[in-house]
Amino acid sequence: MVIDIELTLNRWGFGRISENKFQFLCLRFSKWKIPNKYSISFEINWRVKE
């Protein structure tokens, strides 16, 4: 299982986004069922106004 944790600097919310994504304040948690793969990753994402 692959677990992905994202810090979203300008997107806030609470609740399920999709089947495998959940958001709590500025953190998004994702789980991916990939056979024979195990990892935890962390990302920082933000949007820039053009």
N, C-alpha and C positions, 0 to 999 in steps of 0.2 A: 504494500500500500504506500502511496506517495502522499505526503501531507505538505501543503503549500500555505504559508502564512504571509499575508500582504499587509503592509502599513500604507494606508491611503491617506495622504495628507489633506486633500480637500474634497473627500467624499465621506460623509458620515451617514450611519443608519443602524438599524437593528432588525434582524430577521433573516429568513432564508431568501437568497437571491435566485438560486437554481437548485437542481436536485443534489448537487455536490458542493454548493457554496453557501456559507453562512457569514453574515456580517455582524460585528459587535462594535459599535462606535466607529473607530477608524481602522479596525482590524478585520480582514477577510480571511476566513479559513476555508480551504478546499481539500477534499479527499478524492484521490483517483485510485481506482482498483486496477493496477497494472500487474499482471502475473510476474512473479520472481523479481520484482523490483521494490526496494524499500529505501525511502529517502525523506528527509524533511528539509524544505527550502524556505528561505525568507526573502521577501522582495520589498522595496520601497518604491511607491508609485505616486506621481503627482501630475497635475495638468498645468500647462502654462498658457496664459492668455496671449493671443497673437495680435 
